[in-house]
Amino acid sequence: MGLNDVRLKFTSMVTIYDVPADALIEEVAARLEDRIDEPDWVEFAKSGAGKELPPEQEDFWYVRSASLLRKVAQNEPIGIERLATEYGSKKRGSNRYSVRPGEHEGGSRKLIRASLQALEEDGLVTTAAGEGRRISDDGEAFLSEVAADVFEDLDRPELERYA
């Protein structure tokens, strides 16, 4: 049994917790571009009440959808309100002078809801009545497959001892 055999066995057990979040989200977003459609209104929508302008990223919809898929997988069942709180930001008062500290504002619920509905149509997420969203079996398999691919592409010597 050589090192490659051990590596093959190990990569089949890779989960979303075994790879860095940024690398996983980047790869999932790239794969979601082929699977879900971006609504027309996304380029005009702000990502939350605390923002002045819409996001400038070209692939914002897919990155946010990938991030939502990962959060649903980690924290299932999870509702839109809790996700909006996690994607919120601090809303500042006037830019001219500061008379009171900023308060937390939630993220865009419509953006989150539309993204979760697109993921649900693709079969990656399911709705749990009265509880929120859960990841489906297909969604879990999809994330595990992407995590295994990301893990193989990682060039991190500190992870070699696990191979």
MODELLER restraints for C-alpha pairs under 7 A, 6 or more apart:
rsr = mdl.restraints
at = mdl.atoms
rsr.add(forms.Gaussian(group=physical.xy_distance, feature=features.Distance(at['CA:6:A'], at['CA:163:A']), mean=6.62, stdev=0.5))
rsr.add(forms.Gaussian(group=physical.xy_distance, feature=features.Distance(at['CA:7:A'], at['CA:163:A']), mean=5.34, stdev=0.5))
rsr.add(forms.Gaussian(group=physical.xy_distance, feature=features.Distance(at['CA:10:A'], at['CA:163:A']), mean=6.61, stdev=0.5))
rsr.add(forms.Gaussian(group=physical.xy_distance, feature=features.Distance(at['CA:11:A'], at['CA:148:A']), mean=5.37, stdev=0.5))
rsr.add(forms.Gaussian(group=physical.xy_distance, feature=features.Distance(at['CA:12:A'], at['CA:148:A']), mean=6.63, stdev=0.5))
rsr.add(forms.Gaussian(group=physical.xy_distance, feature=features.Distance(at['CA:14:A'], at['CA:144:A']), mean=6.34, stdev=0.5))
rsr.add(forms.Gaussian(group=physical.xy_distance, feature=features.Distance(at['CA:14:A'], at['CA:147:A']), mean=6.22, stdev=0.5))
rsr.add(forms.Gaussian(group=physical.xy_distance, feature=features.Distance(at['CA:14:A'], at['CA:148:A']), mean=5.33, stdev=0.5))
rsr.add(forms.Gaussian(group=physical.xy_distance, feature=features.Distance(at['CA:15:A'], at['CA:144:A']), mean=5.19, stdev=0.5))
rsr.add(forms.Gaussian(group=physical.xy_distance, feature=features.Distance(at['CA:15:A'], at['CA:147:A']), mean=5.93, stdev=0.5))
rsr.add(forms.Gaussian(group=physical.xy_distance, feature=features.Distance(at['CA:16:A'], at['CA:143:A']), mean=6.74, stdev=0.5))
rsr.add(forms.Gaussian(group=physical.xy_distance, feature=features.Distance(at['CA:16:A'], at['CA:144:A']), mean=6.43, stdev=0.5))
rsr.add(forms.Gaussian(group=physical.xy_distance, feature=features.Distance(at['CA:16:A'], at['CA:147:A']), mean=5.66, stdev=0.5))
rsr.add(forms.Gaussian(group=physical.xy_distance, feature=features.Distance(at['CA:19:A'], at['CA:147:A']), mean=6.48, stdev=0.5))
rsr.add(forms.Gaussian(group=physical.xy_distance, feature=features.Distance(at['CA:19:A'], at['CA:151:A']), mean=6.10, stdev=0.5))
rsr.add(forms.Gaussian(group=physical.xy_distance, feature=features.Distance(at['CA:23:A'], at['CA:150:A']), mean=6.92, stdev=0.5))
rsr.add(forms.Gaussian(group=physical.xy_distance, feature=features.Distance(at['CA:24:A'], at['CA:147:A']), mean=6.26, stdev=0.5))
rsr.add(forms.Gaussian(group=physical.xy_distance, feature=features.Distance(at['CA:24:A'], at['CA:150:A']), mean=6.51, stdev=0.5))
rsr.add(forms.Gaussian(group=physical.xy_distance, feature=features.Distance(at['CA:25:A'], at['CA:63:A']), mean=6.58, stdev=0.5))
rsr.add(forms.Gaussian(group=physical.xy_distance, feature=features.Distance(at['CA:25:A'], at['CA:66:A']), mean=5.46, stdev=0.5))
rsr.add(forms.Gaussian(group=physical.xy_distance, feature=features.Distance(at['CA:25:A'], at['CA:67:A']), mean=5.85, stdev=0.5))
rsr.add(forms.Gaussian(group=physical.xy_distance, feature=features.Distance(at['CA:26:A'], at['CA:63:A']), mean=6.77, stdev=0.5))
rsr.add(forms.Gaussian(group=physical.xy_distance, feature=features.Distance(at['CA:27:A'], at['CA:146:A']), mean=6.99, stdev=0.5))
rsr.add(forms.Gaussian(group=physical.xy_distance, feature=features.Distance(at['CA:28:A'], at['CA:66:A']), mean=5.59, stdev=0.5))
rsr.add(forms.Gaussian(group=physical.xy_distance, feature=features.Distance(at['CA:28:A'], at['CA:146:A']), mean=6.66, stdev=0.5))
rsr.add(forms.Gaussian(group=physical.xy_distance, feature=features.Distance(at['CA:29:A'], at['CA:62:A']), mean=4.87, stdev=0.5))
rsr.add(forms.Gaussian(group=physical.xy_distance, feature=features.Distance(at['CA:29:A'], at['CA:63:A']), mean=4.99, stdev=0.5))
rsr.add(forms.Gaussian(group=physical.xy_distance, feature=features.Distance(at['CA:29:A'], at['CA:66:A']), mean=5.21, stdev=0.5))
rsr.add(forms.Gaussian(group=physical.xy_distance, feature=features.Distance(at['CA:32:A'], at['CA:62:A']), mean=6.32, stdev=0.5))
rsr.add(forms.Gaussian(group=physical.xy_distance, feature=features.Distance(at['CA:33:A'], at['CA:62:A']), mean=6.40, stdev=0.5))
rsr.add(forms.Gaussian(group=physical.xy_distance, feature=features.Distance(at['CA:36:A'], at['CA:118:A']), mean=6.29, stdev=0.5))
rsr.add(forms.Gaussian(group=physical.xy_distance, feature=features.Distance(at['CA:36:A'], at['CA:122:A']), mean=6.97, stdev=0.5))
rsr.add(forms.Gaussian(group=physical.xy_distance, feature=features.Distance(at['CA:38:A'], at['CA:61:A']), mean=6.52, stdev=0.5))
rsr.add(forms.Gaussian(group=physical.xy_distance, feature=features.Distance(at['CA:43:A'], at['CA:54:A']), mean=6.89, stdev=0.5))
rsr.add(forms.Gaussian(group=physical.xy_distance, feature=features.Distance(at['CA:44:A'], at['CA:54:A']), mean=6.06, stdev=0.5))
rsr.add(forms.Gaussian(group=physical.xy_distance, feature=features.Distance(at['CA:45:A'], at['CA:54:A']), mean=5.51, stdev=0.5))
rsr.add(forms.Gaussian(group=physical.xy_distance, feature=features.Distance(at['CA:46:A'], at['CA:53:A']), mean=5.86, stdev=0.5))
rsr.add(forms.Gaussian(group=physical.xy_distance, feature=features.Distance(at['CA:46:A'], at['CA:54:A']), mean=4.11, stdev=0.5))
rsr.add(forms.Gaussian(group=physical.xy_distance, feature=features.Distance(at['CA:46:A'], at['CA:55:A']), mean=6.68, stdev=0.5))
rsr.add(forms.Gaussian(group=physical.xy_distance, feature=features.Distance(at['CA:47:A'], at['CA:54:A']), mean=6.34, stdev=0.5))
rsr.add(forms.Gaussian(group=physical.xy_distance, feature=features.Distance(at['CA:47:A'], at['CA:55:A']), mean=6.83, stdev=0.5))
rsr.add(forms.Gaussian(group=physical.xy_distance, feature=features.Distance(at['CA:47:A'], at['CA:107:A']), mean=5.94, stdev=0.5))
rsr.add(forms.Gaussian(group=physical.xy_distance, feature=features.Distance(at['CA:47:A'], at['CA:108:A']), mean=5.26, stdev=0.5))
rsr.add(forms.Gaussian(group=physical.xy_distance, feature=features.Distance(at['CA:48:A'], at['CA:88:A']), mean=6.28, stdev=0.5))
rsr.add(forms.Gaussian(group=physical.xy_distance, feature=features.Distance(at['CA:48:A'], at['CA:106:A']), mean=6.16, stdev=0.5))
rsr.add(forms.Gaussian(group=physical.xy_distance, feature=features.Distance(at['CA:48:A'], at['CA:107:A']), mean=3.93, stdev=0.5))
rsr.add(forms.Gaussian(group=physical.xy_distance, feature=features.Distance(at['CA:48:A'], at['CA:108:A']), mean=4.34, stdev=0.5))
rsr.add(forms.Gaussian(group=physical.xy_distance, feature=features.Distance(at['CA:49:A'], at['CA:105:A']), mean=6.03, stdev=0.5))
rsr.add(forms.Gaussian(group=physical.xy_distance, feature=features.Distance(at['CA:49:A'], at['CA:106:A']), mean=6.50, stdev=0.5))
rsr.add(forms.Gaussian(group=physical.xy_distance, feature=features.Distance(at['CA:49:A'], at['CA:107:A']), mean=6.40, stdev=0.5))
rsr.add(forms.Gaussian(group=physical.xy_distance, feature=features.Distance(at['CA:49:A'], at['CA:108:A']), mean=6.76, stdev=0.5))
rsr.add(forms.Gaussian(group=physical.xy_distance, feature=features.Distance(at['CA:50:A'], at['CA:89:A']), mean=5.93, stdev=0.5))
rsr.add(forms.Gaussian(group=physical.xy_distance, feature=features.Distance(at['CA:50:A'], at['CA:90:A']), mean=6.14, stdev=0.5))
rsr.add(forms.Gaussian(group=physical.xy_distance, feature=features.Distance(at['CA:50:A'], at['CA:91:A']), mean=4.33, stdev=0.5))
rsr.add(forms.Gaussian(group=physical.xy_distance, feature=features.Distance(at['CA:50:A'], at['CA:105:A']), mean=5.58, stdev=0.5))
rsr.add(forms.Gaussian(group=physical.xy_distance, feature=features.Distance(at['CA:65:A'], at['CA:115:A']), mean=5.67, stdev=0.5))
rsr.add(forms.Gaussian(group=physical.xy_distance, feature=features.Distance(at['CA:72:A'], at['CA:78:A']), mean=6.27, stdev=0.5))
rsr.add(forms.Gaussian(group=physical.xy_distance, feature=features.Distance(at['CA:72:A'], at['CA:133:A']), mean=6.79, stdev=0.5))
rsr.add(forms.Gaussian(group=physical.xy_distance, feature=features.Distance(at['CA:72:A'], at['CA:134:A']), mean=6.14, stdev=0.5))
rsr.add(forms.Gaussian(group=physical.xy_distance, feature=features.Distance(at['CA:72:A'], at['CA:135:A']), mean=6.22, stdev=0.5))
rsr.add(forms.Gaussian(group=physical.xy_distance, feature=features.Distance(at['CA:73:A'], at['CA:134:A']), mean=6.95, stdev=0.5))
rsr.add(forms.Gaussian(group=physical.xy_distance, feature=features.Distance(at['CA:73:A'], at['CA:135:A']), mean=5.46, stdev=0.5))
rsr.add(forms.Gaussian(group=physical.xy_distance, feature=features.Distance(at['CA:76:A'], at['CA:133:A']), mean=6.59, stdev=0.5))
rsr.add(forms.Gaussian(group=physical.xy_distance, feature=features.Distance(at['CA:76:A'], at['CA:134:A']), mean=5.10, stdev=0.5))
rsr.add(forms.Gaussian(group=physical.xy_distance, feature=features.Distance(at['CA:77:A'], at['CA:131:A']), mean=5.96, stdev=0.5))
rsr.add(forms.Gaussian(group=physical.xy_distance, feature=features.Distance(at['CA:77:A'], at['CA:132:A']), mean=5.28, stdev=0.5))
rsr.add(forms.Gaussian(group=physical.xy_distance, feature=features.Distance(at['CA:77:A'], at['CA:133:A']), mean=5.21, stdev=0.5))
rsr.add(forms.Gaussian(group=physical.xy_distance, feature=features.Distance(at['CA:77:A'], at['CA:134:A']), mean=5.01, stdev=0.5))
rsr.add(forms.Gaussian(group=physical.xy_distance, feature=features.Distance(at['CA:78:A'], at['CA:131:A']), mean=6.87, stdev=0.5))
rsr.add(forms.Gaussian(group=physical.xy_distance, feature=features.Distance(at['CA:78:A'], at['CA:132:A']), mean=4.86, stdev=0.5))
rsr.add(forms.Gaussian(group=physical.xy_distance, feature=features.Distance(at['CA:78:A'], at['CA:133:A']), mean=5.42, stdev=0.5))
rsr.add(forms.Gaussian(group=physical.xy_distance, feature=features.Distance(at['CA:79:A'], at['CA:131:A']), mean=6.85, stdev=0.5))
rsr.add(forms.Gaussian(group=physical.xy_distance, feature=features.Distance(at['CA:79:A'], at['CA:132:A']), mean=4.22, stdev=0.5))
rsr.add(forms.Gaussian(group=physical.xy_distance, feature=features.Distance(at['CA:79:A'], at['CA:133:A']), mean=6.13, stdev=0.5))
rsr.add(forms.Gaussian(group=physical.xy_distance, feature=features.Distance(at['CA:80:A'], at['CA:109:A']), mean=6.59, stdev=0.5))
rsr.add(forms.Gaussian(group=physical.xy_distance, feature=features.Distance(at['CA:80:A'], at['CA:112:A']), mean=6.81, stdev=0.5))
rsr.add(forms.Gaussian(group=physical.xy_distance, feature=features.Distance(at['CA:80:A'], at['CA:113:A']), mean=6.74, stdev=0.5))
rsr.add(forms.Gaussian(group=physical.xy_distance, feature=features.Distance(at['CA:84:A'], at['CA:106:A']), mean=5.08, stdev=0.5))
rsr.add(forms.Gaussian(group=physical.xy_distance, feature=features.Distance(at['CA:84:A'], at['CA:107:A']), mean=4.46, stdev=0.5))
rsr.add(forms.Gaussian(group=physical.xy_distance, feature=features.Distance(at['CA:84:A'], at['CA:108:A']), mean=6.37, stdev=0.5))
rsr.add(forms.Gaussian(group=physical.xy_distance, feature=features.Distance(at['CA:84:A'], at['CA:109:A']), mean=5.90, stdev=0.5))
rsr.add(forms.Gaussian(group=physical.xy_distance, feature=features.Distance(at['CA:85:A'], at['CA:106:A']), mean=4.83, stdev=0.5))
rsr.add(forms.Gaussian(group=physical.xy_distance, feature=features.Distance(at['CA:85:A'], at['CA:107:A']), mean=6.31, stdev=0.5))
rsr.add(forms.Gaussian(group=physical.xy_distance, feature=features.Distance(at['CA:87:A'], at['CA:106:A']), mean=6.63, stdev=0.5))
rsr.add(forms.Gaussian(group=physical.xy_distance, feature=features.Distance(at['CA:87:A'], at['CA:107:A']), mean=4.95, stdev=0.5))
rsr.add(forms.Gaussian(group=physical.xy_distance, feature=features.Distance(at['CA:88:A'], at['CA:104:A']), mean=6.86, stdev=0.5))
rsr.add(forms.Gaussian(group=physical.xy_distance, feature=features.Distance(at['CA:88:A'], at['CA:105:A']), mean=5.47, stdev=0.5))
rsr.add(forms.Gaussian(group=physical.xy_distance, feature=features.Distance(at['CA:88:A'], at['CA:106:A']), mean=4.02, stdev=0.5))
rsr.add(forms.Gaussian(group=physical.xy_distance, feature=features.Distance(at['CA:88:A'], at['CA:107:A']), mean=4.09, stdev=0.5))
rsr.add(forms.Gaussian(group=physical.xy_distance, feature=features.Distance(at['CA:89:A'], at['CA:104:A']), mean=5.66, stdev=0.5))
rsr.add(forms.Gaussian(group=physical.xy_distance, feature=features.Distance(at['CA:89:A'], at['CA:105:A']), mean=5.59, stdev=0.5))
rsr.add(forms.Gaussian(group=physical.xy_distance, feature=features.Distance(at['CA:89:A'], at['CA:106:A']), mean=6.58, stdev=0.5))
rsr.add(forms.Gaussian(group=physical.xy_distance, feature=features.Distance(at['CA:90:A'], at['CA:102:A']), mean=5.86, stdev=0.5))
rsr.add(forms.Gaussian(group=physical.xy_distance, feature=features.Distance(at['CA:90:A'], at['CA:103:A']), mean=5.42, stdev=0.5))
rsr.add(forms.Gaussian(group=physical.xy_distance, feature=features.Distance(at['CA:90:A'], at['CA:104:A']), mean=4.38, stdev=0.5))
rsr.add(forms.Gaussian(group=physical.xy_distance, feature=features.Distance(at['CA:90:A'], at['CA:105:A']), mean=5.90, stdev=0.5))
rsr.add(forms.Gaussian(group=physical.xy_distance, feature=features.Distance(at['CA:91:A'], at['CA:102:A']), mean=5.29, stdev=0.5))
rsr.add(forms.Gaussian(group=physical.xy_distance, feature=features.Distance(at['CA:91:A'], at['CA:103:A']), mean=5.45, stdev=0.5))
rsr.add(forms.Gaussian(group=physical.xy_distance, feature=features.Distance(at['CA:91:A'], at['CA:104:A']), mean=5.91, stdev=0.5))
rsr.add(forms.Gaussian(group=physical.xy_distance, feature=features.Distance(at['CA:91:A'], at['CA:105:A']), mean=5.95, stdev=0.5))
rsr.add(forms.Gaussian(group=physical.xy_distance, feature=features.Distance(at['CA:92:A'], at['CA:102:A']), mean=4.37, stdev=0.5))
rsr.add(forms.Gaussian(group=physical.xy_distance, feature=features.Distance(at['CA:92:A'], at['CA:103:A']), mean=6.85, stdev=0.5))
rsr.add(forms.Gaussian(group=physical.xy_distance, feature=features.Distance(at['CA:93:A'], at['CA:102:A']), mean=6.14, stdev=0.5))
rsr.add(forms.Gaussian(group=physical.xy_distance, feature=features.Distance(at['CA:119:A'], at['CA:125:A']), mean=5.80, stdev=0.5))
rsr.add(forms.Gaussian(group=physical.xy_distance, feature=features.Distance(at['CA:120:A'], at['CA:126:A']), mean=5.81, stdev=0.5))
rsr.add(forms.Gaussian(group=physical.xy_distance, feature=features.Distance(at['CA:123:A'], at['CA:136:A']), mean=6.93, stdev=0.5))
rsr.add(forms.Gaussian(group=physical.xy_distance, feature=features.Distance(at['CA:123:A'], at['CA:138:A']), mean=6.65, stdev=0.5))
rsr.add(forms.Gaussian(group=physical.xy_distance, feature=features.Distance(at['CA:123:A'], at['CA:139:A']), mean=6.95, stdev=0.5))
rsr.add(forms.Gaussian(group=physical.xy_distance, feature=features.Distance(at['CA:124:A'], at['CA:135:A']), mean=6.18, stdev=0.5))
rsr.add(forms.Gaussian(group=physical.xy_distance, feature=features.Distance(at['CA:124:A'], at['CA:136:A']), mean=5.38, stdev=0.5))
rsr.add(forms.Gaussian(group=physical.xy_distance, feature=features.Distance(at['CA:124:A'], at['CA:138:A']), mean=5.64, stdev=0.5))
rsr.add(forms.Gaussian(group=physical.xy_distance, feature=features.Distance(at['CA:124:A'], at['CA:139:A']), mean=3.88, stdev=0.5))
rsr.add(forms.Gaussian(group=physical.xy_distance, feature=features.Distance(at['CA:125:A'], at['CA:133:A']), mean=6.65, stdev=0.5))
rsr.add(forms.Gaussian(group=physical.xy_distance, feature=features.Distance(at['CA:125:A'], at['CA:134:A']), mean=5.75, stdev=0.5))
rsr.add(forms.Gaussian(group=physical.xy_distance, feature=features.Distance(at['CA:125:A'], at['CA:135:A']), mean=4.44, stdev=0.5))
rsr.add(forms.Gaussian(group=physical.xy_distance, feature=features.Distance(at['CA:125:A'], at['CA:136:A']), mean=5.01, stdev=0.5))
rsr.add(forms.Gaussian(group=physical.xy_distance, feature=features.Distance(at['CA:125:A'], at['CA:139:A']), mean=6.33, stdev=0.5))
rsr.add(forms.Gaussian(group=physical.xy_distance, feature=features.Distance(at['CA:126:A'], at['CA:133:A']), mean=5.74, stdev=0.5))
rsr.add(forms.Gaussian(group=physical.xy_distance, feature=features.Distance(at['CA:126:A'], at['CA:134:A']), mean=5.30, stdev=0.5))
rsr.add(forms.Gaussian(group=physical.xy_distance, feature=features.Distance(at['CA:126:A'], at['CA:135:A']), mean=6.01, stdev=0.5))
rsr.add(forms.Gaussian(group=physical.xy_distance, feature=features.Distance(at['CA:126:A'], at['CA:136:A']), mean=5.74, stdev=0.5))
rsr.add(forms.Gaussian(group=physical.xy_distance, feature=features.Distance(at['CA:127:A'], at['CA:133:A']), mean=4.59, stdev=0.5))
rsr.add(forms.Gaussian(group=physical.xy_distance, feature=features.Distance(at['CA:127:A'], at['CA:134:A']), mean=6.15, stdev=0.5))
rsr.add(forms.Gaussian(group=physical.xy_distance, feature=features.Distance(at['CA:128:A'], at['CA:134:A']), mean=6.46, stdev=0.5))
